[in-house]
């Protein structure tokens, strides 16, 4: 889950000023925490509050996302999600935006099986992004994290994604020059998955994502969430990123990691 936060913060300064290269300073004072981090932690809070009771998860996700969204990263949210946050009667609004996929990583860490992970992903997604493409994006990211946690090979993960979710008939080098800003799941989730699949380590996955351009913070958040499951998060990078979280958000992260240990293989 922390991988999503790191990707978001690293990618934040490039969202409106794309950098089509993997060569850049990873963290600078220009970086910030955006809605991607806040919503990921809100989903984590909902998972913790549900305490294994899947039937409570959707209701708790609505409550946590609205509470967190009104407190943190204000000004970062899209128009329709902002309306949902402010509504007295929040309803799903048929979105297929990539917000469904950037926030879903806690489900893959809390689940006890792939079916459970996908069920959790659908529950926290359908409260806003109930378009089939929105659900598909959330499922795909969740599944990749689950597969990576089980130690499956890159080749096997690629085959499973292509069998059930997206065609991955491209390379990053092949699309980089022409790839443009796209906030849909179908226009950014496959690209984020490829950033993960081509990565040599955690940081390389995030650099891959930034190098594509487009919706840099969200693509990097998705790629980082998947890369954490395969590579772990280096302790040095973890220490560098935590100052961007205030104590309340740190508490959520620490409680989630204590309840659902995220094996950090990268010492």
BAPAMAR-388387 format. One line per 2 residues: number of its first residue (from 1); for each residue x, y, z of N, C-alpha, C, CB. Coordinates in steps of 0.1 Angstrom, whole numbers, padded with zeros to 4 digits. Glycine has a CB too. Layout:
<sites>
NUM = X Y Z X Y Z X Y Z X Y Z ~ ...
</sites>
This chain:
<sites>
1 = 0008 -0012 0000 0000 0000 0000 0009 0013 0000 -0009 0000 0012 ~ 0020 0013 0008 0028 0024 0008 0034 0027 -0006 0040 0022 0018
3 = 0035 0017 -0014 0040 0019 -0028 0032 0029 -0036 0041 0006 -0035 ~ 0018 0029 -0034 0010 0038 -0040 0012 0052 -0036 -0005 0034 -0038
5 = 0014 0054 -0023 0017 0067 -0017 0030 0073 -0023 0018 0067 -0002 ~ 0040 0064 -0023 0053 0069 -0029 0052 0073 -0043 0064 0058 -0027
7 = 0045 0064 -0051 0044 0067 -0065 0036 0080 -0067 0036 0056 -0072 ~ 0026 0082 -0060 0018 0095 -0060 0026 0107 -0058 0006 0094 -0051
9 = 0034 0107 -0047 0042 0118 -0043 0053 0121 -0053 0048 0116 -0029 ~ 0060 0111 -0057 0070 0112 -0067 0065 0118 -0080 0078 0099 -0070
11 = 0053 0113 -0084 0048 0117 -0097 0040 0130 -0097 0038 0107 -0102 ~ 0037 0135 -0085 0029 0147 -0083 0034 0159 -0091 0027 0150 -0069
13 = 0047 0162 -0091 0052 0174 -0097 0053 0173 -0112 0066 0177 -0091 ~ 0050 0161 -0117 0051 0160 -0132 0037 0159 -0139 0059 0147 -0135
15 = 0026 0159 -0131 0013 0157 -0137 0010 0167 -0147 0002 0157 -0126 ~ 0013 0180 -0145 0010 0190 -0154 0023 0195 -0161 0003 0202 -0147
17 = 0034 0188 -0159 0047 0192 -0165 0054 0179 -0168 0055 0202 -0156 ~ 0049 0172 -0178 0054 0158 -0180 0069 0158 -0183 0046 0152 -0192
19 = 0075 0147 -0179 0090 0145 -0181 0092 0131 -0187 0097 0146 -0167 ~ 0094 0131 -0200 0095 0119 -0208 0109 0112 -0207 0092 0121 -0223
21 = 0113 0110 -0195 0126 0104 -0192 0126 0098 -0178 0138 0114 -0193 ~ 0134 0088 -0176 0136 0081 -0163 0146 0088 -0155 0139 0067 -0165
23 = 0153 0098 -0160 0163 0105 -0153 0158 0118 -0147 0175 0109 -0162 ~ 0156 0118 -0133 0151 0130 -0126 0154 0128 -0111 0136 0132 -0129
25 = 0154 0138 -0104 0155 0137 -0089 0142 0132 -0084 0159 0151 -0083 ~ 0143 0121 -0076 0131 0114 -0072 0122 0122 -0063 0135 0102 -0064
27 = 0127 0129 -0053 0119 0137 -0044 0125 0150 -0042 0118 0130 -0030 ~ 0116 0161 -0044 0120 0174 -0042 0110 0182 -0034 0123 0181 -0056
29 = 0113 0194 -0030 0102 0202 -0023 0090 0205 -0032 0108 0215 -0019 ~ 0091 0203 -0045 0079 0205 -0053 0070 0193 -0053 0084 0207 -0067
31 = 0073 0182 -0047 0064 0171 -0046 0053 0173 -0035 0072 0158 -0042 ~ 0042 0166 -0037 0031 0168 -0027 0023 0155 -0026 0022 0180 -0030
33 = 0016 0154 -0016 0006 0143 -0015 -0007 0147 -0022 0004 0139 0000 ~ -0012 0138 -0030 -0025 0142 -0037 -0036 0133 -0033 -0023 0141 -0052
35 = -0047 0134 -0040 -0059 0125 -0037 -0056 0110 -0038 -0070 0129 -0047 ~ -0046 0107 -0046 -0042 0093 -0048 -0038 0086 -0034 -0031 0091 -0058
37 = -0029 0093 -0027 -0025 0089 -0014 -0036 0089 -0004 -0013 0097 -0009 ~ -0044 0100 -0004 -0055 0101 0006 -0065 0091 0004 -0061 0115 0005
39 = -0069 0088 -0008 -0080 0078 -0011 -0074 0064 -0008 -0085 0079 -0025 ~ -0062 0061 -0011 -0056 0048 -0007 -0057 0046 0008 -0041 0047 -0012
41 = -0053 0056 0015 -0053 0055 0030 -0068 0054 0035 -0046 0066 0036 ~ -0077 0061 0028 -0091 0060 0032 -0096 0046 0030 -0099 0070 0024
43 = -0092 0039 0019 -0096 0025 0017 -0090 0016 0028 -0092 0020 0003 ~ -0078 0019 0031 -0071 0012 0042 -0079 0013 0055 -0057 0016 0044
45 = -0083 0025 0058 -0091 0028 0070 -0104 0020 0070 -0094 0043 0072 ~ -0111 0020 0058 -0123 0012 0057 -0121 -0003 0059 -0129 0015 0043
47 = -0110 -0008 0054 -0107 -0022 0056 -0105 -0025 0071 -0094 -0026 0048 ~ -0098 -0016 0077 -0095 -0018 0092 -0108 -0018 0099 -0085 -0008 0097
49 = -0117 -0008 0096 -0129 -0007 0104 -0139 -0019 0101 -0136 0006 0100 ~ -0138 -0024 0089 -0147 -0036 0086 -0142 -0048 0093 -0147 -0038 0071
51 = -0130 -0049 0097 -0124 -0060 0105 -0129 -0074 0100 -0129 -0058 0119 ~ -0127 -0076 0087 -0130 -0089 0081 -0145 -0091 0077 -0127 -0099 0091
53 = -0153 -0081 0080 -0167 -0082 0077 -0169 -0075 0063 -0177 -0076 0087 ~ -0169 -0083 0052 -0170 -0078 0039 -0183 -0070 0036 -0168 -0088 0029
55 = -0193 -0074 0043 -0206 -0067 0040 -0206 -0053 0046 -0217 -0075 0047 ~ -0197 -0049 0054 -0195 -0035 0059 -0186 -0027 0051 -0191 -0036 0073
57 = -0179 -0033 0042 -0168 -0026 0035 -0173 -0014 0027 -0160 -0036 0026 ~ -0183 -0016 0019 -0187 -0005 0010 -0192 0007 0018 -0199 -0009 0001
59 = -0200 0005 0029 -0204 0016 0037 -0192 0023 0044 -0214 0011 0048 ~ -0183 0015 0049 -0171 0021 0056 -0163 0028 0046 -0163 0010 0063
61 = -0162 0023 0033 -0154 0030 0023 -0160 0044 0020 -0153 0022 0010 ~ -0173 0045 0019 -0180 0058 0017 -0177 0067 0028 -0195 0056 0015
63 = -0178 0062 0040 -0176 0071 0052 -0161 0076 0052 -0179 0063 0065 ~ -0152 0067 0051 -0137 0070 0051 -0133 0080 0040 -0129 0058 0052
65 = -0137 0076 0028 -0134 0085 0017 -0139 0099 0018 -0138 0079 0003 ~ -0151 0100 0023 -0157 0113 0024 -0150 0121 0036 -0172 0112 0027
67 = -0147 0114 0046 -0140 0121 0058 -0126 0125 0054 -0140 0112 0070 ~ -0119 0116 0047 -0105 0119 0043 -0105 0130 0032 -0098 0106 0039
69 = -0114 0128 0023 -0114 0138 0011 -0117 0152 0015 -0124 0133 0001 ~ -0125 0154 0025 -0129 0167 0030 -0117 0173 0038 -0141 0167 0038
71 = -0108 0165 0043 -0098 0170 0052 -0084 0172 0045 -0096 0160 0063 ~ -0081 0162 0035 -0068 0163 0029 -0068 0164 0014 -0060 0150 0033
73 = -0058 0170 0009 -0056 0171 -0006 -0067 0178 -0013 -0054 0157 -0012 ~ -0073 0188 -0006 -0084 0195 -0012 -0079 0203 -0024 -0090 0205 -0002
75 = -0087 0203 -0034 -0083 0209 -0047 -0077 0199 -0057 -0073 0220 -0044 ~ -0074 0187 -0052 -0069 0177 -0061 -0079 0168 -0068 -0059 0168 -0053
77 = -0092 0169 -0063 -0102 0159 -0067 -0109 0164 -0080 -0112 0157 -0057 ~ -0112 0154 -0088 -0120 0157 -0101 -0134 0163 -0097 -0121 0145 -0109
79 = -0140 0169 -0107 -0153 0175 -0105 -0164 0166 -0100 -0157 0182 -0117 ~ -0165 0155 -0106 -0176 0146 -0102 -0174 0140 -0088 -0179 0135 -0112
81 = -0161 0137 -0085 -0158 0131 -0072 -0160 0142 -0061 -0144 0125 -0072 ~ -0156 0154 -0065 -0158 0165 -0055 -0173 0167 -0052 -0153 0179 -0061
83 = -0181 0166 -0062 -0196 0166 -0060 -0200 0155 -0051 -0204 0166 -0073 ~ -0195 0143 -0053 -0198 0132 -0045 -0194 0134 -0030 -0191 0119 -0050
85 = -0182 0140 -0028 -0177 0143 -0015 -0187 0153 -0008 -0163 0149 -0015 ~ -0192 0162 -0015 -0201 0173 -0009 -0215 0169 -0008 -0199 0185 -0017
87 = -0219 0158 -0015 -0234 0155 -0015 -0239 0150 -0002 -0236 0144 -0026 ~ -0251 0153 0001 -0258 0148 0013 -0263 0134 0011 -0270 0157 0017
89 = -0263 0129 -0002 -0268 0116 -0005 -0259 0110 -0016 -0283 0115 -0009 ~ -0246 0106 -0012 -0237 0102 -0023 -0241 0089 -0029 -0223 0101 -0016
91 = -0240 0090 -0043 -0244 0078 -0051 -0233 0076 -0061 -0257 0080 -0058 ~ -0231 0063 -0066 -0222 0061 -0077 -0226 0068 -0089 -0221 0046 -0079
93 = -0217 0072 -0097 -0220 0081 -0108 -0214 0076 -0122 -0214 0095 -0105 ~ -0212 0063 -0123 -0209 0057 -0136 -0195 0060 -0141 -0219 0062 -0146
95 = -0186 0063 -0132 -0173 0067 -0136 -0164 0055 -0141 -0166 0075 -0125 ~ -0156 0058 -0151 -0145 0048 -0155 -0132 0055 -0154 -0148 0042 -0169
97 = -0131 0065 -0145 -0118 0071 -0143 -0108 0063 -0135 -0120 0085 -0135 ~ -0096 0066 -0136 -0085 0058 -0129 -0085 0059 -0114 -0072 0060 -0135
99 = -0093 0068 -0109 -0094 0069 -0094 -0098 0056 -0088 -0104 0080 -0090 ~ -0105 0047 -0095 -0109 0034 -0089 -0097 0025 -0087 -0119 0028 -0098
101 = -0087 0027 -0096 -0076 0018 -0096 -0064 0023 -0087 -0071 0015 -0110 ~ -0063 0035 -0085 -0052 0041 -0078 -0054 0039 -0063 -0050 0056 -0081
103 = -0066 0037 -0058 -0068 0036 -0044 -0070 0022 -0038 -0081 0044 -0041 ~ -0070 0012 -0047 -0075 -0001 -0043 -0065 -0011 -0037 -0081 -0007 -0055
105 = -0053 -0007 -0036 -0042 -0016 -0032 -0044 -0023 -0018 -0029 -0009 -0032 ~ -0050 -0016 -0008 -0052 -0022 0005 -0060 -0035 0004 -0059 -0013 0014
107 = -0069 -0036 -0006 -0077 -0048 -0007 -0068 -0061 -0010 -0087 -0047 -0018 ~ -0058 -0059 -0018 -0049 -0070 -0022 -0041 -0075 -0010 -0041 -0066 -0033
109 = -0038 -0066 -0001 -0030 -0069 0011 -0038 -0076 0022 -0023 -0057 0016 ~ -0051 -0072 0023 -0060 -0077 0033 -0067 -0090 0030 -0070 -0066 0037
111 = -0067 -0093 0017 -0075 -0105 0012 -0069 -0118 0016 -0077 -0104 -0003 ~ -0077 -0128 0017 -0072 -0142 0020 -0071 -0151 0007 -0081 -0148 0030
113 = -0076 -0146 -0004 -0076 -0153 -0017 -0078 -0143 -0028 -0087 -0164 -0017 ~ -0075 -0147 -0040 -0078 -0139 -0052 -0092 -0135 -0053 -0073 -0145 -0065
115 = -0101 -0144 -0051 -0115 -0141 -0052 -0119 -0131 -0041 -0124 -0154 -0050 ~ -0114 -0133 -0029 -0117 -0123 -0018 -0111 -0109 -0022 -0111 -0128 -0005
117 = -0099 -0109 -0028 -0093 -0096 -0031 -0102 -0089 -0042 -0079 -0098 -0037 ~ -0106 -0096 -0052 -0115 -0090 -0062 -0128 -0086 -0057 -0116 -0100 -0074
119 = -0134 -0094 -0048 -0146 -0090 -0042 -0145 -0077 -0034 -0152 -0101 -0032 ~ -0134 -0076 -0026 -0132 -0064 -0018 -0130 -0052 -0028 -0119 -0065 -0009
121 = -0122 -0054 -0038 -0120 -0043 -0048 -0133 -0038 -0054 -0111 -0048 -0059 ~ -0142 -0047 -0057 -0155 -0043 -0063 -0163 -0036 -0053 -0163 -0055 -0068
123 = -0163 -0040 -0040 -0171 -0033 -0030 -0166 -0019 -0028 -0170 -0041 -0017 ~ -0153 -0016 -0027 -0149 -0003 -0025 -0149 0006 -0038 -0135 -0003 -0019
125 = -0150 0000 -0049 -0151 0007 -0062 -0165 0011 -0066 -0145 -0002 -0073 ~ -0175 0002 -0064 -0188 0004 -0069 -0195 0016 -0062 -0196 -0008 -0067
127 = -0190 0021 -0051 -0197 0032 -0044 -0195 0045 -0052 -0191 0033 -0030 ~ -0186 0045 -0061 -0184 0057 -0070 -0183 0053 -0084 -0171 0065 -0065
129 = -0173 0044 -0087 -0170 0040 -0101 -0177 0028 -0105 -0154 0039 -0103 ~ -0190 0029 -0108 -0198 0016 -0111 -0199 0013 -0126 -0211 0018 -0105
131 = -0191 0021 -0134 -0190 0017 -0148 -0182 0004 -0149 -0184 0029 -0157 ~ -0185 -0005 -0159 -0177 -0017 -0160 -0162 -0015 -0162 -0182 -0025 -0171
133 = -0158 -0004 -0169 -0144 -0001 -0171 -0138 0003 -0158 -0142 0009 -0182 ~ -0145 0011 -0149 -0140 0015 -0137 -0137 0003 -0127 -0149 0024 -0130
135 = -0147 -0007 -0127 -0145 -0019 -0120 -0134 -0027 -0125 -0158 -0027 -0119 ~ -0133 -0028 -0138 -0122 -0036 -0145 -0108 -0031 -0141 -0124 -0036 -0160
137 = -0107 -0018 -0141 -0094 -0012 -0137 -0090 -0015 -0123 -0094 0003 -0139 ~ -0099 -0014 -0114 -0097 -0017 -0100 -0094 -0032 -0098 -0109 -0013 -0091
139 = -0101 -0041 -0105 -0098 -0055 -0104 -0084 -0058 -0109 -0109 -0063 -0112 ~ -0080 -0052 -0120 -0068 -0056 -0126 -0056 -0052 -0117 -0066 -0049 -0140
141 = -0056 -0040 -0111 -0045 -0036 -0102 -0045 -0045 -0090 -0047 -0022 -0098 ~ -0057 -0048 -0085 -0057 -0057 -0073 -0052 -0071 -0076 -0072 -0058 -0068
143 = -0056 -0076 -0088 -0051 -0089 -0091 -0036 -0090 -0093 -0058 -0094 -0104 ~ -0030 -0080 -0100 -0016 -0080 -0102 -0008 -0079 -0088 -0011 -0067 -0110
145 = -0013 -0071 -0079 -0007 -0071 -0066 -0008 -0085 -0059 -0014 -0060 -0057 ~ -0020 -0091 -0060 -0022 -0104 -0054 -0012 -0114 -0061 -0036 -0109 -0056
147 = -0011 -0114 -0074 -0002 -0124 -0081 0012 -0121 -0077 -0004 -0122 -0096 ~ 0016 -0109 -0076 0030 -0106 -0072 0033 -0110 -0058 0033 -0091 -0073
149 = 0023 -0108 -0049 0025 -0113 -0035 0027 -0128 -0034 0013 -0109 -0027 ~ 0021 -0135 -0044 0023 -0150 -0044 0036 -0154 -0050 0011 -0156 -0051
151 = 0044 -0145 -0055 0056 -0148 -0061 0055 -0153 -0076 0063 -0159 -0053 ~ 0044 -0150 -0082 0043 -0154 -0096 0053 -0146 -0105 0028 -0152 -0101
153 = 0057 -0152 -0116 0066 -0146 -0125 0060 -0135 -0133 0073 -0156 -0134 ~ 0068 -0126 -0138 0063 -0115 -0147 0056 -0121 -0159 0075 -0106 -0151
155 = 0061 -0131 -0165 0055 -0137 -0176 0041 -0142 -0173 0064 -0148 -0182 ~ 0040 -0149 -0162 0027 -0154 -0158 0017 -0143 -0154 0029 -0164 -0146
157 = 0022 -0133 -0148 0013 -0122 -0145 0008 -0115 -0158 0020 -0111 -0136 ~ 0017 -0113 -0167 0013 -0107 -0180 0002 -0116 -0187 0025 -0106 -0189
159 = 0004 -0129 -0187 -0006 -0138 -0193 -0019 -0137 -0186 0000 -0152 -0193 ~ -0019 -0137 -0173 -0032 -0136 -0166 -0039 -0123 -0168 -0029 -0139 -0151
161 = -0032 -0112 -0168 -0038 -0099 -0171 -0044 -0099 -0185 -0028 -0087 -0170 ~ -0037 -0104 -0195 -0042 -0104 -0208 -0054 -0114 -0210 -0031 -0108 -0218
163 = -0054 -0124 -0202 -0065 -0134 -0203 -0078 -0128 -0197 -0062 -0147 -0196 ~ -0077 -0120 -0187 -0089 -0115 -0180 -0092 -0100 -0180 -0088 -0120 -0166
165 = -0082 -0092 -0183 -0085 -0078 -0182 -0080 -0069 -0194 -0078 -0073 -0170 ~ -0068 -0069 -0197 -0063 -0060 -0207 -0053 -0066 -0217 -0057 -0047 -0201
167 = -0053 -0062 -0229 -0042 -0065 -0238 -0030 -0057 -0235 -0046 -0063 -0253 ~ -0018 -0063 -0234 -0006 -0056 -0231 0004 -0058 -0243 0001 -0062 -0218
169 = -0001 -0055 -0255 0007 -0057 -0267 0015 -0045 -0271 -0003 -0061 -0279 ~ 0022 -0039 -0261 0030 -0027 -0264 0042 -0028 -0254 0022 -0014 -0262
171 = 0052 -0019 -0256 0062 -0017 -0247 0063 -0002 -0243 0076 -0021 -0253 ~ 0069 0001 -0232 0070 0015 -0228 0077 0023 -0238 0077 0016 -0214
173 = 0088 0018 -0243 0096 0025 -0254 0088 0027 -0266 0109 0018 -0257 ~ 0079 0018 -0269 0071 0019 -0281 0060 0029 -0280 0065 0006 -0284
175 = 0055 0033 -0268 0044 0042 -0267 0048 0055 -0261 0033 0036 -0258 ~ 0060 0056 -0255 0064 0068 -0247 0062 0081 -0255 0078 0067 -0242
177 = 0067 0082 -0267 0067 0095 -0274 0053 0100 -0277 0074 0093 -0288 ~ 0044 0091 -0279 0030 0095 -0283 0020 0094 -0272 0025 0087 -0294
179 = 0024 0089 -0260 0014 0087 -0249 0010 0101 -0244 0020 0078 -0238 ~ -0003 0103 -0242 -0007 0116 -0237 -0016 0114 -0225 -0015 0123 -0248
181 = -0020 0125 -0219 -0028 0125 -0207 -0041 0118 -0209 -0031 0140 -0202 ~ -0044 0109 -0200 -0056 0101 -0201 -0060 0096 -0187 -0055 0089 -0211
183 = -0071 0100 -0182 -0075 0097 -0168 -0085 0085 -0168 -0081 0109 -0161 ~ -0088 0079 -0179 -0096 0067 -0179 -0089 0055 -0174 -0103 0065 -0193
185 = -0096 0045 -0169 -0089 0032 -0166 -0083 0026 -0178 -0099 0023 -0159 ~ -0091 0025 -0189 -0087 0018 -0201 -0075 0025 -0208 -0098 0017 -0210
187 = -0073 0038 -0205 -0062 0045 -0211 -0050 0047 -0202 -0067 0058 -0215 ~ -0050 0042 -0189 -0039 0044 -0180 -0036 0031 -0172 -0042 0055 -0171
189 = -0045 0023 -0169 -0042 0011 -0161 -0033 0001 -0168 -0055 0004 -0157 ~ -0036 -0002 -0181 -0027 -0011 -0188 -0012 -0006 -0188 -0031 -0014 -0202
191 = -0011 0007 -0190 0002 0014 -0191 0009 0013 -0177 0001 0029 -0195 ~ 0001 0015 -0166 0007 0013 -0153 0012 -0001 -0150 -0003 0018 -0142
193 = 0004 -0011 -0155 0008 -0025 -0153 0021 -0027 -0161 -0003 -0034 -0158 ~ 0022 -0022 -0173 0034 -0024 -0181 0046 -0017 -0174 0033 -0018 -0195
195 = 0044 -0006 -0167 0055 0000 -0160 0060 -0009 -0149 0050 0013 -0154 ~ 0051 -0016 -0143 0055 -0026 -0133 0062 -0038 -0139 0042 -0031 -0125
197 = 0056 -0043 -0150 0061 -0055 -0156 0075 -0053 -0161 0052 -0060 -0167 ~ 0079 -0042 -0166 0092 -0039 -0172 0102 -0034 -0161 0091 -0029 -0183
199 = 0098 -0033 -0149 0107 -0027 -0139 0117 -0037 -0134 0099 -0022 -0127 ~ 0129 -0032 -0130 0140 -0040 -0124 0139 -0039 -0109 0153 -0034 -0129
201 = 0133 -0029 -0103 0132 -0028 -0089 0121 -0018 -0086 0145 -0024 -0082 ~ 0118 -0015 -0073 0107 -0007 -0070 0108 0007 -0076 0105 -0006 -0055
203 = 0120 0013 -0074 0122 0027 -0079 0121 0027 -0094 0135 0032 -0074 ~ 0125 0017 -0101 0125 0017 -0115 0110 0017 -0120 0132 0004 -0121
205 = 0101 0010 -0113 0087 0010 -0117 0082 0024 -0116 0079 0001 -0108 ~ 0085 0032 -0106 0080 0046 -0104 0086 0054 -0115 0083 0051 -0090
207 = 0099 0053 -0118 0105 0060 -0129 0099 0057 -0142 0121 0058 -0129 ~ 0096 0044 -0145 0090 0041 -0157 0077 0049 -0158 0087 0026 -0157
209 = 0069 0049 -0148 0056 0056 -0148 0057 0071 -0151 0049 0054 -0135 ~ 0067 0077 -0144 0069 0092 -0147 0073 0094 -0161 0079 0097 -0137
211 = 0081 0085 -0167 0087 0087 -0180 0077 0086 -0191 0098 0076 -0182 ~ 0065 0080 -0188 0055 0079 -0198 0048 0093 -0200 0044 0069 -0194
213 = 0048 0101 -0190 0040 0114 -0191 0025 0111 -0187 0041 0120 -0205 ~ 0016 0119 -0192 0002 0117 -0189 -0001 0120 -0175 -0002 0103 -0193
215 = -0010 0113 -0169 -0014 0115 -0155 -0004 0109 -0146 -0029 0108 -0153 ~ 0007 0116 -0144 0019 0110 -0138 0017 0105 -0124 0030 0120 -0139
217 = 0011 0113 -0116 0009 0109 -0102 0001 0096 -0101 0003 0120 -0094 ~ -0010 0095 -0108 -0018 0083 -0107 -0012 0071 -0113 -0032 0086 -0113
219 = -0006 0072 -0125 0001 0061 -0131 0012 0056 -0122 0007 0065 -0145 ~ 0020 0065 -0116 0030 0061 -0107 0025 0055 -0094 0039 0073 -0103
221 = 0013 0060 -0089 0007 0054 -0077 0003 0040 -0080 -0005 0062 -0073 ~ -0003 0037 -0092 -0007 0024 -0095 0005 0015 -0097 -0015 0024 -0108
223 = 0015 0020 -0105 0028 0012 -0107 0035 0009 -0094 0037 0019 -0116 ~ 0035 0019 -0085 0042 0017 -0072 0034 0007 -0063 0043 0030 -0065
225 = 0021 0007 -0064 0013 -0002 -0056 0016 -0017 -0060 -0002 0001 -0057 ~ 0018 -0019 -0073 0021 -0032 -0078 0036 -0036 -0075 0018 -0033 -0093
227 = 0045 -0026 -0077 0059 -0029 -0075 0062 -0033 -0060 0067 -0017 -0079 ~ 0055 -0027 -0051 0058 -0030 -0037 0056 -0045 -0034 0048 -0022 -0028
229 = 0046 -0051 -0041 0043 -0065 -0038 0053 -0074 -0044 0029 -0068 -0044 ~ 0061 -0070 -0054 0071 -0078 -0060 0085 -0075 -0053 0072 -0076 -0075
231 = 0088 -0062 -0052 0101 -0058 -0048 0103 -0054 -0033 0106 -0047 -0057 ~ 0091 -0050 -0027 0092 -0043 -0014 0096 -0029 -0016 0102 -0050 -0005
233 = 0095 -0021 -0005 0099 -0007 -0006 0112 -0005 0002 0088 0002 0001 ~ 0123 0000 -0004 0135 0002 0003 0133 0010 0016 0146 0009 -0006
235 = 0140 0006 0026 0138 0013 0039 0142 0028 0038 0147 0006 0050 ~ 0152 0031 0030 0157 0045 0029 0146 0053 0022 0170 0045 0021
237 = 0139 0047 0012 0129 0055 0005 0117 0056 0014 0125 0048 -0008 ~ 0113 0046 0022 0103 0047 0032 0105 0059 0041 0101 0034 0039
239 = 0117 0060 0046 0120 0070 0056 0119 0084 0050 0134 0068 0062 ~ 0123 0085 0037 0122 0098 0030 0108 0102 0027 0130 0097 0017
241 = 0099 0093 0025 0085 0096 0021 0076 0099 0033 0079 0085 0013 ~ 0079 0093 0044 0069 0095 0056 0067 0109 0060 0074 0087 0067
243 = 0077 0118 0059 0074 0132 0063 0062 0139 0056 0086 0140 0062 ~ 0059 0133 0044 0047 0139 0037 0034 0136 0043 0048 0135 0022
245 = 0034 0126 0052 0021 0122 0059 0020 0129 0073 0020 0107 0060 ~ 0009 0134 0076 0007 0139 0090 0004 0127 0099 -0004 0150 0091
247 = 0004 0130 0112 0003 0120 0122 -0010 0111 0120 0003 0125 0136 ~ -0021 0117 0116 -0033 0110 0115 -0032 0099 0104 -0045 0119 0112
249 = -0026 0103 0092 -0024 0094 0081 -0014 0084 0084 -0020 0102 0069 ~ -0003 0088 0092 0007 0078 0096 0001 0068 0105 0018 0085 0104
251 = -0009 0071 0113 -0015 0062 0122 -0023 0051 0114 -0025 0069 0132 ~ -0029 0056 0103 -0037 0046 0095 -0027 0036 0088 -0045 0054 0084
253 = -0016 0042 0083 -0006 0034 0076 0000 0024 0086 0006 0042 0070 ~ 0004 0028 0098 0010 0019 0107 0000 0008 0112 0016 0027 0119
255 = -0012 0012 0115 -0022 0002 0119 -0025 -0008 0108 -0035 0009 0123 ~ -0025 -0003 0096 -0027 -0013 0085 -0016 -0022 0083 -0030 -0005 0072
257 = -0004 -0017 0084 0008 -0026 0082 0010 -0035 0094 0021 -0017 0081 ~ 0005 -0031 0105 0006 -0041 0117 -0004 -0052 0115 0004 -0033 0130
259 = -0016 -0048 0110 -0027 -0058 0108 -0024 -0067 0096 -0040 -0051 0107 ~ -0019 -0061 0086 -0016 -0068 0073 -0002 -0066 0069 -0026 -0064 0062
261 = 0008 -0073 0075 0022 -0070 0072 0025 -0071 0057 0031 -0080 0080 ~ 0032 -0060 0053 0036 -0059 0039 0051 -0063 0038 0033 -0045 0033
263 = 0054 -0074 0033 0068 -0079 0034 0076 -0070 0025 0068 -0093 0028 ~ 0085 -0062 0032 0094 -0053 0024 0107 -0061 0022 0097 -0040 0033
265 = 0108 -0066 0010 0120 -0075 0006 0132 -0066 0003 0117 -0083 -0006 ~ 0131 -0054 0002 0142 -0046 -0003 0149 -0039 0008 0137 -0035 -0013
267 = 0155 -0045 0017 0162 -0041 0029 0166 -0027 0031 0173 -0048 0029
</sites>
